[in-house]
Amino acid sequence: MGLYRKFVNQTRKPEGTLGKMMVNGMNSGHAKMADWGMSHLPEMSPLQIAELGCGGGRNAGELSKRFPQARVTAVDYSEVSVEKAKDYNRVLINTGKMVVQQGDVSNLNLPSGSFDLATAFETIYFWPGLEKCFAQVYKILKPGGVFMIVNESDGMDETSLKYEKIIDGMKCHTAGEISSALKTAGFREVLCDHHESKPWIAVVAYK
């Protein structure tokens, strides 16, 4: 496997030196997309937020700014990502506004029925079975809770489909596929939006 392919494969689970390089670029590289996605959040005042697949921690920090009354639990599969997210959000962690922990979305070790909002930015490409993982998210949400997914790929753009071929375990999903999996997992209402000029998608589901 060439160096470039080794590097882009770090998007799945950043590890070692290449993983640290990848995570360092995530916060700035995905910022505009993430902010566009957050504009789709409904009017709400969550007290408990789960940021799943938190990467470098930037979006967890932005959610804390947007909802200062909330406590954010940021979760990632990668030890490298967890450490970066902790460094990025050190002040919030020290003041008790955030906790960052390692975890697996296919078996979330979080209390059931406890979260008002769950988010997943640029991460479900690597989730092992959408219906299974979405059911885990459904389980941790309170009745009426919101789950928002934001992806850079709409599952049809050429660039992302190219990466899908070289990144192990990556799967680009269409909004329709995501919506179907959410409903199978139990979500009662699903709203989808597509950026007017980019392949970005935002999906908001209600428990």
Stockholm file with secondary structure:
# STOCKHOLM 1.0

chainA/1-207         MGLYRKFVNQTRKPEGTLGKMMVNGMNSGHAKMADWGMSHLPEMSPLQIAELGCGGGRNAGELSKRFPQARVTAVDYSEVSVEKAKDYNRVLINTGKMVVQQGDVSNLNLPSGSFDLATAFETIYFWPGLEKCFAQVYKILKPGGVFMIVNESDGMDETSLKYEKIIDGMKCHTAGEISSALKTAGFREVLCDHHESKPWIAVVAYK
#=GR chainA/1-207 SS CCHHHHHHGGGTSCCHHHHHHHHHHHHHHTHHHHHHHHTTCCSCCCSEEEEESCTTSHHHHHHHHHCTTCEEEEEESCHHHHHHHHHHTHHHHHTTSEEEEECCGGGCCSCTTCEEEEEEESCGGGCSCHHHHHHHHHHHEEEEEEEEEEESCCSCCHHHHHHHHHSTTCCCCCHHHHHHHHHHHTCSEEEEEECSSSSCEEEEEEC
#=GC SS_cons         CCHHHHHHGGGTSCCHHHHHHHHHHHHHHTHHHHHHHHTTCCSCCCSEEEEESCTTSHHHHHHHHHCTTCEEEEEESCHHHHHHHHHHTHHHHHTTSEEEEECCGGGCCSCTTCEEEEEEESCGGGCSCHHHHHHHHHHHEEEEEEEEEEESCCSCCHHHHHHHHHSTTCCCCCHHHHHHHHHHHTCSEEEEEECSSSSCEEEEEEC
//
